[in-house]
Amino acid sequence: MPTARAARRAAVRLGAVALAGALLAACGGSTEGASDSAGGEVTITVDLFGSFGYKEAGLYAEYEKLHPGVTIKQTDTEDEADYWKSLQTRLAGGGGLADVQAVEVGRIASVAQQQSDKFEDLRKHGADRLKGEFAEAKWAAATGRNGEVLGLGTDVGPEAMCYRTDLLAKAGLPTDREELAGKWSTWEGYLELGRQYKAKAPAKSAWLDSVGSLYSVMIGQQKERYYDASGKLIWEDNPALRTAWDTSVTAARDGLSAKLDQWSPQWNQAFAAGSFATLPCPAWMLGYIKGQAGDAGKGKWDIAALPGGPGNWGGSYLTVPRAAKHKKEAYELITWLTAPEQQAKLFLKQGSFPSATGAITKISGATDPYFSGAPIGKIFGEAAEAAPVQVLGVHDQNIAQQITNALGEVERKGTAPEQAWANAKKGVENTIG
């Protein structure tokens, strides 16, 4: 979850998603795979980044009702980079760790390849039997060198394009999702529509939020991004990455961006202010948009297929540190939270697209009234099915952050692209050695 996605903010006010009553009943409170703690009171601590939506969707309350004596206490850090830095400090010291710690997909290779001794091997608690319930790539990414199961997958981040129908209409552009998908079937088509929008845009409104989000969604369409399948760093010479960079630079130079730093307070405020007309959005972004745009945004947003084809941005895991106080109870909780029934519920509330294969069929017909009745189950389901299985490396998130920082220099400071690229390279070297 963002993941990417890749951070999401806390305190998301979630909208309802329309789906038949029978489907909601099918997502009811199955407790298979979870068991009560062996008597007594226990508090399970959960430490997350952004907003996973468990509390907002009522899942914690449901679990506590099903497991008398269990209390769930959640802490949340808004920015994933800050969260990861703090987690690394606590892992090194062995103290202050929660029973459940979230890990973003861009960090999971670091856990699996370099830090497996810091996390519980969930096979000790019976995780082997869960393997068939998750997408193969999602399961494999959290598997250690010796077969350790180091985390259970929450969501994946199939990508689409969210847009404001009211703003596009004011600029004289189409608002129908199928027509738009045809006009921006390529990224050049997307930029061209952006130029048309800029010419007639409502006051104080740009085509997209930031070129960092444009880069992130474009690089999510690639199988190999920062590493190749052998584990070799390739980001500097990867033509697909340079294409994403060049496209983002063009958008910045053409003045198509609102020049907002993603996840900043100004970015959050821009949702309600109508500061941008389009937003590259993985599925988990839907709940975030609802939280920031609020009730006033209902019916003004819609969703269309992504330019350039399907991709994936973000997704997360739930892990149990070896230093956790309640490892058994923590495993039971994350098994329940990541089960198909709960993943389906979370999609209906939050937009977090399931990594549990059994949940995908449950949400295939979902629509969302907040997003003008968009068939979110179909749009994101098709994207998830066709998205490439990405090669993950130990420093994916660090490299991505340096590149988006450099694009921000081009966008907001007018730094020459060649200098910004050099700054990104130096930043990567300083970060990963």
N, C-alpha and C positions, 0 to 999 in steps of 0.2 A: 503494500500500500504506500506507491509510492512512493507504486510507488511508485515513486517515483516520485519505484513513483516509485527531489522526490519526496518531499515532506508534505504532510498535510497538517492543518492546524486543528487544535482542540476546540471544544465547544461548538461543534457543528450542529446547526438546527436543521433537522432532516425533514424532507417532504415525503409524502406518501407515494407509493408506486401502485398503479392500478393493475390488478390481476384477479382472475376469477377466484371466487370463494373456495372452490374445490382445491385450487393450488395452495391457497393459504392453509387449508386444513392439512394438506399433504406435508406441509412444512412444520407441522405441529411438534409437540415436545417429546420426541423420541429420546430415550436415555441410553440406548444401546451403546456399549463401549465405554460407559462411565460407571463408576461405583462410588458409594458413599465412603467417606473416610471412616476409619475403624473407631467410631465413637468419639465423643468429646468435641470441643470447639476448635476450629482451625481457621486462621486467616491466611488466605492465599494472596500474595502480593504480585501484581502485574505491572510491568513497566513498559510503556509504549512510546512511540513518537507520533506526532500528528494526531489524527482521530481515526481510530479503527472502527468506531461505531458500535462496539459491543454494549457499552452502557446505554447509548442512545436507542439502540434496537431492542433493549430490554432483555438481552441475553444473560447478563450477570444476575439480574433479579430472578429470571427463570431458573438458572442453575442453582441459585441459593435455595429456591423453593423446593427443587427436586432433591437437594442435598442438605437436610437440616443440620445445623451446626457449622456449616461452611459460610464464611464471609469473604468476599472478594474486595480487595483494596487496590485501586488503580492509581498510578502516577503517570504523567504524560508530559513529554517535552515537545514543544512545537516544532523545532527545527531538527531534522534527522541528523545533520552533521554535528550539531551540539550533543544530541543524544548519543551518537556513536563515540564521540570523544570521551564523554563521561563513562560510557560502558567500558571502554578500553581501560580507563583508569581504575575502575572498580574490579575488572577482571584481573588486572595486574596485582592489585592489593588483596584480592580474595574476599573483600568485605563490601557491605552495602548493596549487595545484589538482590534483586527480586526473585521470587520463585519462578516467574515467567518473564523472559526478556524477548522483545521483538527484534528481528533482524531484517533489514531491507534486502531485497534481492541482489542489489549491487554490492552487498557486503558478504553474502552467504558463501562465496568462494573463499574468502578470508577465513571464515569460521571452519569450513570443511577442510581446507588445505593447511592452515597454519595454527588454528586454535582449538582443534578437536579435544585437547586435553582439558579445556576450560568448560566444556559443556557435557551434560549428561548424554550418554549413549542410550537413546530411547528404546533400543532393543531390549534393555533390561526390564522394561515395563510392558513388553508385548507389542511394540510398534511394528514388528515384522508383518503382522497380519493386516496392517493398514495399507501396505504398499499399493495394492490394486485399486484403492479408492482415489488415488491422486494421479494427475497427469504425469506421464513417465519422466518428462524433463524436470518438472517441479520437484519430484521425489529425488531424482538423481543429483540435483544441485546441492541438496543438503546431506548428501552421503559422504562420509569421510573416506580417507584412503584405505582403511581397513574394513570398510563396510558399515561404519557407525552411522546410525540414524540420529542426526544432530538437531533436527527441527521438523515441524509439521507445517505444510504450506497453508497460508491463509488465502490470499487472492492472487490473481494475475492482472496485468494491465493492458488488455486489448484497447486499441486506440481508435478514436473517431474525431470529428470536428464539431465542437459546440458553437452555436452562433446565436446572436440576438436578432430575431425576426423584425422587431420594430425598428432597429437601427438600419438594417439592410433596406427595409422598405423606404425609409426616409431618404436614403441615398439612391433610390431608383433601381436597386438590384433585386434579383429573384429571392424569394424566401422559401420556396418549395425545396424540401430536402433532396428529392431525386434530381431536380433540375440543377441544384447547386453541385451535387456530387458529380454530375456530368461536366459542368463548366470548370470545376477544379479537380478534374481527374488526375492532373499532373501538378507538381509544385509550381511550375511556371504559370499554369492557369490560375492557381491560387494567388500568386503575386500580382497577376494582371487584374484579377477582380479587386485586389487590394488597392491597386492604383486607381481603378474606377471609383472605388469607395472613397478614397482620399479626396478625389475631385469634388464630390458632392456630400461629404460626410457631415453629420450633425456636429455642432460646435463641441469642441473638447472631446472628440471621439476619434480613436485610431482604429486601424484594421485589426490588429492583434495586440495582445498584452505586452509581449517581450520577445525578442529574437532568441532568448535562451529557451523559451518553451518551444519555439519553432525547431531549434536544433535538437532538443531532447526528443521530440516526437519523430523527427526524421531519422535520427540515429537508431531509434527503436524499431525501424523497419528493416534493419540489417542483422544478418546472422553473426557476422564477425565485425566487431567494432573496435575494441581496444586491444584485444588478444586474438590470436588464431587458435585453432583447435589443439595445437601442441603446447599452448601456454606461452608462446612468444609474443612480446609486445609489438603491435603493428600499427598503433594509432597514428603515428606521424606519417606513414606511407600508405594509409588505407584510403583509396580513392573515394569510397562511399562516405567516409567521414569528412573528407575535404569537400565533397559535394554538399553535405549538410552545412558545413562551415560557410562555404561560398554563398549558398542560398540565404543563409541567415544574415550574412554581411550585406547582401543585396537588399534584403528587406529593411535593414537598418539605414542604409544609405538612401533608399527611396522614401524614407520617412513614414514607413507603414506601421511602426510600433509606437505604443504608448510609453515606451522607455521605463517600464516598471520592473522593479526587482521582485521576482516571484517570491511569495511567502512573506513579503514585507507588509507592514501596516498600510502603506499606500496602495499596494496591490489589492489587499483585502477590501479597502474602501472603494476601489474602482469598480467592483462588481455592481454595487448599488448605484454608483454614479453614471454607469453606462460609458465608461472610458474606453472600451474596446468592443468591437463587433464580433470577433471570432476568437476562439480559444482552443488550441489543440488539447484534447481531453481524453486521457485514458479513463476507463470505467470508474475508477475510484474518485475521479474529479467531480462526479455528479453530486455527491453528497456535499462536497466542499462548496460548489456553486450555490446550492440551495441554502447553505448556512450563511454565506456571505451576501448573496443577493436578497435573501429573505422572501417573505410572502409577496412583496411587490414585484418580484421577478417571475412569479409563476405565469406561464403562458407566453412569456416574452422570449424564452429560450427554445431552441430546437437542436437536433443532432443529425448530422449527415456523415456519410462514409468519408474516410480520410483521403486526401490527395496522395497519389503515389503508391497506394496499396496498403495492406494491413501491416500492423506492427504491434509491439508490446513495450509499454513504459511502466516499470515498477512492479509491485507485488512484494509480499513479505512472508516471513516465517515466525512461528512461535517456538522458542527454545527454552530449555530448563538448564540453568548453570549448575555445574557440579557443586558449587557452594550454596545452592538453594537450601532453605530450611525444610521445605515440604515438597520433596521431589515427587513422591508418589501422587499426592493430591494435585500437584501442578500438572503432571502428565495426564491425569484423569480430566482436568479442566481443559487443557489444550486439545485433547482428543475430542471432547464434546464440542468445543468451539469451532473446530475445523471439520466436523462431520458434515455430510451433504445437507442435512436438514437445516443446520444452523448457517451454513454458507449460503443456502438459498434465501433464508430470511434476511441475511445481511445485504444481499444484492437488492432485495426489494426495498429495503430501507435506505441503504447507503450507496448502492451502485458498485460495490466491491465485487468484481466478477469472480466466480468460484474457481478454485484450483481442484476441488473435489469433483471428479467426473460425474458422480451420481447427482450432483446439484445442477449441472448444466441443462439437463433435459427438463428439470423442474421449472426453470426460469425462461425457457425458450420463447414463450408467448408474452413475456412481460412488456408492458407499456408504462410510460411515465407521464402523468398529466402535467407535472411541472414543466416538462420539456415538450409541451404542445402535443402530448400523446405519442411521442416518438417510440417506435418499437425497439426498446433498448435491448431486449433479449435477443432479437434477430440481429441488430446492428453489431453489438459487441460479441455475440456468439459466432457470427460469421468471421469477424476479425480475429477472434481467438483461435478459430479452427485453421485459418490460413496464415497466421503470423509465423515468422521463422522462429525456430528454436535457437535462442541466442547462446553464443559462446560466452561464458562468464569467467572473469578473471579476478584475481585477488585485489586489484586496485581500480576496478571499474568506476566506483563512485568517486574516488579521489580524482581520477583523470577527467571524468565528466564535469566535476565541479570547477576544475581549472579552466576548461574550455568555455563553459558558460560564463565564468568570471571574465574571461578575455573578451567574449562577445559583448558583455555588458560595457566594457571599456569602449568598444567601437560604437555601441548604441548610444551611450549616455555622455561620453567624454569626447567623442570624435577621434579616438585613437586610430591611427592607420592600421588596416588589417594585418599588414606584415609585422608591425611592431606588436600588435595584440597577440598574434600567433607565437611570436618569440617569447612573449610574457607567459603564455600558456605552457610552452615547452619548459621554461625555467621553473614555473610553478610545479609542474609534474615532477621534474627532477628533484626539486626540494622536498616534495611530499613523499615520493616513493623511493628516492635514492637512485 
